[in-house]
Amino acid sequence: AKVTGHVGASALGEALTGAHTVVIPAGVPRKPGMTRDDLFKVNAGIVRDLAQACVQYCPKAFVLVISNPVNSTVPIVCEIFKKKNLFDPRRVFGVTTLDVVRSSTFVHEIRPQFAPHDNRITVIGGHSGATIVPILSQIQGNASFSTDEIKALTKRIQFGGDEVVKAKDGAGSATLSMAYAGARFTLALLEASVRGKRGLVESTYVHLQGNPGSDANIRTTGLDYFAQDVELGPSGVERVLALPPLSDEELTLVKTAIGELKGNIEKGVAFVRDASTAKL
């Protein structure tokens, strides 16, 4: 692999021109007491500027957004592309793989027979707190749980990031685990889009409207954006998979997630819309 370095905003053109895939982890990390939403004021502007550079230098690239709050920053990217009539919903992804990795890890810790490298847990909703809904009821094999275990696991998966922020005591948020999760999703997309490998499925936060297979999820959630299992292909999203069967508890969690996501999504959309209006 050829590796090059580019420093500063003035180098964005040379860094991005002709890029196949752009991964955006830029921004400030969380500190104790901060929520992902607290990061919005800083990270929203960073993501907007990078999305504008992508529109200019690599409008056909796959854009993978890690910068928090993902529930709001992905809509920012999409709105920037929409303004230039260059938006393709199959090519913009919110990377929520860390929630999947945490789910598999935490389940394995209490059920060692669950092999995290051979099994993947579907996580739907979004990428912050109560919007993260791991579908533990659909775990295959003999890794079953009591109601109390599911509640405890779900809470730890939803707020695992808080554990890390607290443990680092102001020195940052999840880095190594996020690097692994980001690399995993990026490599899966490259396997599908470059090498043509079929059947690769990952949970990811995407714009539903315009993506193949998303009609049922749009009717179920009433949202423009939602994280769910997606089959990857040469064009990015090959198809959005149907939501798995949900337990009564999971249905309640999804209802809560939808309520929070509506505000998160609108916040990202309004950030771009209001900035455009202010310029008129």
Salt bridges, closest charged atoms under 4 A:
GLU14 OE2 - HIS6 ND1 2.93
ASP37 OD2 - LYS267 NZ 2.98
ASP49 OD1 - ARG48 NE 3.03
GLU79 OE2 - LYS82 NZ 3.15
ASP88 OD2 - ARG90 NH2 2.92
ASP99 OD2 - HIS127 ND1 2.70
GLU109 OE1 - ARG156 NH1 2.94
GLU149 OE1 - ARG111 NH2 2.84
ASP162 OD1 - ARG30 NH1 2.77
GLU163 OE2 - ARG156 NE 2.83
GLU191 OE2 - ARG195 NH1 3.24
GLU202 OE2 - ARG184 NE 3.41
ASP229 OD1 - ARG120 NH1 3.00
GLU231 OE1 - ARG239 NE 2.74
GLU238 OE2 - ARG198 NH2 3.22
GLU266 OE2 - ARG273 NH2 3.04
ASP274 OD1 - ARG273 NE 3.42
